Amino acid sequence: MSKRTKEECLEFIDKRLNEKEGKAWTRDKFLQALKIPKRTFHSYLSELKGMAAKIKNRRIGGYYYEKPFTYKTPLISKEDAGKLYTAINILKELDFSGQPFDMESVILKLEGTAQIDVEIQNKIVHFEHQTNLKGWKEYFDKLFIAINDKKVLSIKYKKFFTDNEKTHIFHPYFLKEYHNRWYLFGRIEEKQELTTLALDRIEAILPSDIPFKGDNHFDADNYFKNAIGITLEQNAKPQEVLIRVVKKQVPYFENQPLHGTQKSIQTYKNGDVLFSLNIIINIELKMLLMQYANTLKVVGPKVLKTGFTEMLETAVKLNLK
């Protein structure tokens, strides 16, 4: 290891700073640019030692590195690194795999770039989800990338209750999860209406050279804001839905609304409450209401009341056999 005296160290720093981009940098200007307060030479050594630099000195022979050291400015603090690590672990809980979600690579880059050893923590969040869903690990990453890169796909698809497969030239727009199933939304080539494909019914995915056709007027948040689930008929409009909830169930409905438009409009003498929702009527809404069938009454509209009643009658017949 080469050894330098204090004067030689300062001269070396001056020389290197003056060479920087051809500018005459002095130590004071350099320190000011880095927003580091001016300190003594020994203070600089203390700072370097605090960064794990193994600096040794002898009165005869000068200062030297005991082993090679490269200065890197930490980009984030250890506390922030820990928070980021926790966030990444939450994403890993979702079991994303492949190119868009290479979590181990992110952790290695975080530790390497910031020179921070992130303390491994026990898992503190657990999601209720299934990791063995058909189509999830096989296709999610490919679909995510295709949507992000605006690429058209050739998708081999087979519906439930049929052995016939169809291949669609598909323009993918977005992915949505509902009740532990994932769905792909987009448009089939030469069709205008939005089409929904369940990932667990996809048999194969191949790239297509057909130019991508987007829809600048389409917005997923607006598309689903008046609905529950994923089943929406073409040009469906929201309607006022009225449900009367029994007294004992009212606190639950108040704390966990069925939909963002839910509001109470009447309280009865016995404590029951009439709730109103401005929502599209679909099968997911009916199935959701069926979960609370013994604690509510569908007041209107008639089309929902009729459909809900038919589902109840069928359920009773099946369970009385």
Contacts in CASP RR format, 6 or more apart in sequence:
PFRMAT RR
TARGET T0000
AUTHOR 0000-0000-0000
METHOD contacts of the structure
MODEL  1
MSKRTKEECLEFIDKRLNEKEGKAWTRDKFLQALKIPKRTFHSYLSELKG
MAAKIKNRRIGGYYYEKPFTYKTPLISKEDAGKLYTAINILKELDFSGQP
FDMESVILKLEGTAQIDVEIQNKIVHFEHQTNLKGWKEYFDKLFIAINDK
KVLSIKYKKFFTDNEKTHIFHPYFLKEYHNRWYLFGRIEEKQELTTLALD
RIEAILPSDIPFKGDNHFDADNYFKNAIGITLEQNAKPQEVLIRVVKKQV
PYFENQPLHGTQKSIQTYKNGDVLFSLNIIINIELKMLLMQYANTLKVVG
PKVLKTGFTEMLETAVKLNLK
1 64 0 8 1.000
1 65 0 8 1.000
1 66 0 8 1.000
2 64 0 8 1.000
3 58 0 8 1.000
3 61 0 8 1.000
3 62 0 8 1.000
3 63 0 8 1.000
3 64 0 8 1.000
4 12 0 8 1.000
4 62 0 8 1.000
4 63 0 8 1.000
4 64 0 8 1.000
5 61 0 8 1.000
5 62 0 8 1.000
5 63 0 8 1.000
6 41 0 8 1.000
6 62 0 8 1.000
6 63 0 8 1.000
9 41 0 8 1.000
9 63 0 8 1.000
10 27 0 8 1.000
10 41 0 8 1.000
13 27 0 8 1.000
14 26 0 8 1.000
14 27 0 8 1.000
17 25 0 8 1.000
17 26 0 8 1.000
17 27 0 8 1.000
17 30 0 8 1.000
18 24 0 8 1.000
18 25 0 8 1.000
25 33 0 8 1.000
28 38 0 8 1.000
31 37 0 8 1.000
31 38 0 8 1.000
39 47 0 8 1.000
45 55 0 8 1.000
45 57 0 8 1.000
45 63 0 8 1.000
48 55 0 8 1.000
48 69 0 8 1.000
48 71 0 8 1.000
49 55 0 8 1.000
51 69 0 8 1.000
51 71 0 8 1.000
51 115 0 8 1.000
52 69 0 8 1.000
53 65 0 8 1.000
53 69 0 8 1.000
53 71 0 8 1.000
54 65 0 8 1.000
54 66 0 8 1.000
54 67 0 8 1.000
54 69 0 8 1.000
55 63 0 8 1.000
55 64 0 8 1.000
55 65 0 8 1.000
55 66 0 8 1.000
55 69 0 8 1.000
56 63 0 8 1.000
56 64 0 8 1.000
56 65 0 8 1.000
56 66 0 8 1.000
57 63 0 8 1.000
57 64 0 8 1.000
72 113 0 8 1.000
72 115 0 8 1.000
74 114 0 8 1.000
74 115 0 8 1.000
74 116 0 8 1.000
75 113 0 8 1.000
75 114 0 8 1.000
76 84 0 8 1.000
76 110 0 8 1.000
76 114 0 8 1.000
76 116 0 8 1.000
77 116 0 8 1.000
78 116 0 8 1.000
78 118 0 8 1.000
81 110 0 8 1.000
81 111 0 8 1.000
81 114 0 8 1.000
81 116 0 8 1.000
81 118 0 8 1.000
82 118 0 8 1.000
82 119 0 8 1.000
82 121 0 8 1.000
84 110 0 8 1.000
85 107 0 8 1.000
85 110 0 8 1.000
85 118 0 8 1.000
85 121 0 8 1.000
86 121 0 8 1.000
86 124 0 8 1.000
88 103 0 8 1.000
88 106 0 8 1.000
88 107 0 8 1.000
89 121 0 8 1.000
89 123 0 8 1.000
89 125 0 8 1.000
90 125 0 8 1.000
91 101 0 8 1.000
91 103 0 8 1.000
92 101 0 8 1.000
92 103 0 8 1.000
93 123 0 8 1.000
93 125 0 8 1.000
93 126 0 8 1.000
93 127 0 8 1.000
94 127 0 8 1.000
94 129 0 8 1.000
95 129 0 8 1.000
95 131 0 8 1.000
95 136 0 8 1.000
95 137 0 8 1.000
96 103 0 8 1.000
96 140 0 8 1.000
96 141 0 8 1.000
97 137 0 8 1.000
97 141 0 8 1.000
98 141 0 8 1.000
99 141 0 8 1.000
99 145 0 8 1.000
100 141 0 8 1.000
100 144 0 8 1.000
100 145 0 8 1.000
100 148 0 8 1.000
101 141 0 8 1.000
107 118 0 8 1.000
110 116 0 8 1.000
110 118 0 8 1.000
111 117 0 8 1.000
111 118 0 8 1.000
129 180 0 8 1.000
130 180 0 8 1.000
131 137 0 8 1.000
133 180 0 8 1.000
133 181 0 8 1.000
133 182 0 8 1.000
133 199 0 8 1.000
133 200 0 8 1.000
134 199 0 8 1.000
134 200 0 8 1.000
135 182 0 8 1.000
135 199 0 8 1.000
135 200 0 8 1.000
135 202 0 8 1.000
136 182 0 8 1.000
136 199 0 8 1.000
136 200 0 8 1.000
138 202 0 8 1.000
139 199 0 8 1.000
139 202 0 8 1.000
139 205 0 8 1.000
140 175 0 8 1.000
140 182 0 8 1.000
140 199 0 8 1.000
142 153 0 8 1.000
142 205 0 8 1.000
143 153 0 8 1.000
143 172 0 8 1.000
143 175 0 8 1.000
143 184 0 8 1.000
143 199 0 8 1.000
143 205 0 8 1.000
144 175 0 8 1.000
145 151 0 8 1.000
146 152 0 8 1.000
146 153 0 8 1.000
146 172 0 8 1.000
147 172 0 8 1.000
147 173 0 8 1.000
147 174 0 8 1.000
147 175 0 8 1.000
150 212 0 8 1.000
150 214 0 8 1.000
151 172 0 8 1.000
151 207 0 8 1.000
151 208 0 8 1.000
151 212 0 8 1.000
152 169 0 8 1.000
152 170 0 8 1.000
152 171 0 8 1.000
152 172 0 8 1.000
152 189 0 8 1.000
152 207 0 8 1.000
152 208 0 8 1.000
152 209 0 8 1.000
152 210 0 8 1.000
152 211 0 8 1.000
152 212 0 8 1.000
153 169 0 8 1.000
153 170 0 8 1.000
153 172 0 8 1.000
153 205 0 8 1.000
153 206 0 8 1.000
153 207 0 8 1.000
153 208 0 8 1.000
154 167 0 8 1.000
154 168 0 8 1.000
154 169 0 8 1.000
154 170 0 8 1.000
154 205 0 8 1.000
154 206 0 8 1.000
154 207 0 8 1.000
154 208 0 8 1.000
155 167 0 8 1.000
155 168 0 8 1.000
155 170 0 8 1.000
155 197 0 8 1.000
155 202 0 8 1.000
155 204 0 8 1.000
155 205 0 8 1.000
156 165 0 8 1.000
156 166 0 8 1.000
156 167 0 8 1.000
156 202 0 8 1.000
156 203 0 8 1.000
156 204 0 8 1.000
156 205 0 8 1.000
157 165 0 8 1.000
157 166 0 8 1.000
157 167 0 8 1.000
157 168 0 8 1.000
157 197 0 8 1.000
157 201 0 8 1.000
157 202 0 8 1.000
157 203 0 8 1.000
158 164 0 8 1.000
158 165 0 8 1.000
158 166 0 8 1.000
158 201 0 8 1.000
158 203 0 8 1.000
159 201 0 8 1.000
160 201 0 8 1.000
165 203 0 8 1.000
168 188 0 8 1.000
168 189 0 8 1.000
168 195 0 8 1.000
168 197 0 8 1.000
169 188 0 8 1.000
169 189 0 8 1.000
169 208 0 8 1.000
169 210 0 8 1.000
170 184 0 8 1.000
170 186 0 8 1.000
170 187 0 8 1.000
170 188 0 8 1.000
170 189 0 8 1.000
170 195 0 8 1.000
170 197 0 8 1.000
171 186 0 8 1.000
171 187 0 8 1.000
171 188 0 8 1.000
171 189 0 8 1.000
171 212 0 8 1.000
171 213 0 8 1.000
171 214 0 8 1.000
172 184 0 8 1.000
172 185 0 8 1.000
172 186 0 8 1.000
173 185 0 8 1.000
173 186 0 8 1.000
173 187 0 8 1.000
173 194 0 8 1.000
173 214 0 8 1.000
173 215 0 8 1.000
173 218 0 8 1.000
173 220 0 8 1.000
174 184 0 8 1.000
174 185 0 8 1.000
174 186 0 8 1.000
174 220 0 8 1.000
175 182 0 8 1.000
175 183 0 8 1.000
175 184 0 8 1.000
175 185 0 8 1.000
176 182 0 8 1.000
176 183 0 8 1.000
176 185 0 8 1.000
176 220 0 8 1.000
176 224 0 8 1.000
176 230 0 8 1.000
177 183 0 8 1.000
178 229 0 8 1.000
178 230 0 8 1.000
178 284 0 8 1.000
181 198 0 8 1.000
181 199 0 8 1.000
181 200 0 8 1.000
182 198 0 8 1.000
182 199 0 8 1.000
182 200 0 8 1.000
183 196 0 8 1.000
183 197 0 8 1.000
183 198 0 8 1.000
183 199 0 8 1.000
183 230 0 8 1.000
184 196 0 8 1.000
184 197 0 8 1.000
184 198 0 8 1.000
184 199 0 8 1.000
184 202 0 8 1.000
185 194 0 8 1.000
185 195 0 8 1.000
185 196 0 8 1.000
185 197 0 8 1.000
185 220 0 8 1.000
186 194 0 8 1.000
186 195 0 8 1.000
186 196 0 8 1.000
187 193 0 8 1.000
187 194 0 8 1.000
187 195 0 8 1.000
187 213 0 8 1.000
187 215 0 8 1.000
188 195 0 8 1.000
189 210 0 8 1.000
193 234 0 8 1.000
194 218 0 8 1.000
194 223 0 8 1.000
194 232 0 8 1.000
196 230 0 8 1.000
196 231 0 8 1.000
223 232 0 8 1.000
224 230 0 8 1.000
224 232 0 8 1.000
226 238 0 8 1.000
226 261 0 8 1.000
226 278 0 8 1.000
226 279 0 8 1.000
226 280 0 8 1.000
227 236 0 8 1.000
227 238 0 8 1.000
227 279 0 8 1.000
227 280 0 8 1.000
227 282 0 8 1.000
227 284 0 8 1.000
227 285 0 8 1.000
228 258 0 8 1.000
228 259 0 8 1.000
228 279 0 8 1.000
228 282 0 8 1.000
228 284 0 8 1.000
228 285 0 8 1.000
228 288 0 8 1.000
229 282 0 8 1.000
229 284 0 8 1.000
230 284 0 8 1.000
231 282 0 8 1.000
231 283 0 8 1.000
231 284 0 8 1.000
232 280 0 8 1.000
232 282 0 8 1.000
233 282 0 8 1.000
236 280 0 8 1.000
236 281 0 8 1.000
236 282 0 8 1.000
237 280 0 8 1.000
238 261 0 8 1.000
238 278 0 8 1.000
238 279 0 8 1.000
238 280 0 8 1.000
239 278 0 8 1.000
239 279 0 8 1.000
239 280 0 8 1.000
239 281 0 8 1.000
239 301 0 8 1.000
239 304 0 8 1.000
240 276 0 8 1.000
240 277 0 8 1.000
240 278 0 8 1.000
240 301 0 8 1.000
241 276 0 8 1.000
241 277 0 8 1.000
241 278 0 8 1.000
241 279 0 8 1.000
241 281 0 8 1.000
241 285 0 8 1.000
241 298 0 8 1.000
241 300 0 8 1.000
241 301 0 8 1.000
241 304 0 8 1.000
242 274 0 8 1.000
242 275 0 8 1.000
242 276 0 8 1.000
242 298 0 8 1.000
242 299 0 8 1.000
242 300 0 8 1.000
242 301 0 8 1.000
243 274 0 8 1.000
243 275 0 8 1.000
243 277 0 8 1.000
243 289 0 8 1.000
243 296 0 8 1.000
243 297 0 8 1.000
243 298 0 8 1.000
243 299 0 8 1.000
244 268 0 8 1.000
244 272 0 8 1.000
244 273 0 8 1.000
244 274 0 8 1.000
244 275 0 8 1.000
244 296 0 8 1.000
244 297 0 8 1.000
244 299 0 8 1.000
245 253 0 8 1.000
245 272 0 8 1.000
245 273 0 8 1.000
245 274 0 8 1.000
245 275 0 8 1.000
245 292 0 8 1.000
245 295 0 8 1.000
245 296 0 8 1.000
246 272 0 8 1.000
246 295 0 8 1.000
246 296 0 8 1.000
247 270 0 8 1.000
247 271 0 8 1.000
247 272 0 8 1.000
247 273 0 8 1.000
248 295 0 8 1.000
249 292 0 8 1.000
249 295 0 8 1.000
249 296 0 8 1.000
250 271 0 8 1.000
250 272 0 8 1.000
250 273 0 8 1.000
253 262 0 8 1.000
253 273 0 8 1.000
253 275 0 8 1.000
254 264 0 8 1.000
258 275 0 8 1.000
258 277 0 8 1.000
258 288 0 8 1.000
259 277 0 8 1.000
259 279 0 8 1.000
260 277 0 8 1.000
261 276 0 8 1.000
261 277 0 8 1.000
261 278 0 8 1.000
261 279 0 8 1.000
262 275 0 8 1.000
262 276 0 8 1.000
262 277 0 8 1.000
263 275 0 8 1.000
263 276 0 8 1.000
264 273 0 8 1.000
264 274 0 8 1.000
264 275 0 8 1.000
264 276 0 8 1.000
265 274 0 8 1.000
265 275 0 8 1.000
265 276 0 8 1.000
266 273 0 8 1.000
266 274 0 8 1.000
267 273 0 8 1.000
267 274 0 8 1.000
268 274 0 8 1.000
274 299 0 8 1.000
279 285 0 8 1.000
281 301 0 8 1.000
281 303 0 8 1.000
281 304 0 8 1.000
285 304 0 8 1.000
286 304 0 8 1.000
286 307 0 8 1.000
286 308 0 8 1.000
286 311 0 8 1.000
289 296 0 8 1.000
289 298 0 8 1.000
289 308 0 8 1.000
290 308 0 8 1.000
290 311 0 8 1.000
290 312 0 8 1.000
290 315 0 8 1.000
293 312 0 8 1.000
293 315 0 8 1.000
298 304 0 8 1.000
298 305 0 8 1.000
298 308 0 8 1.000
298 309 0 8 1.000
299 305 0 8 1.000
END
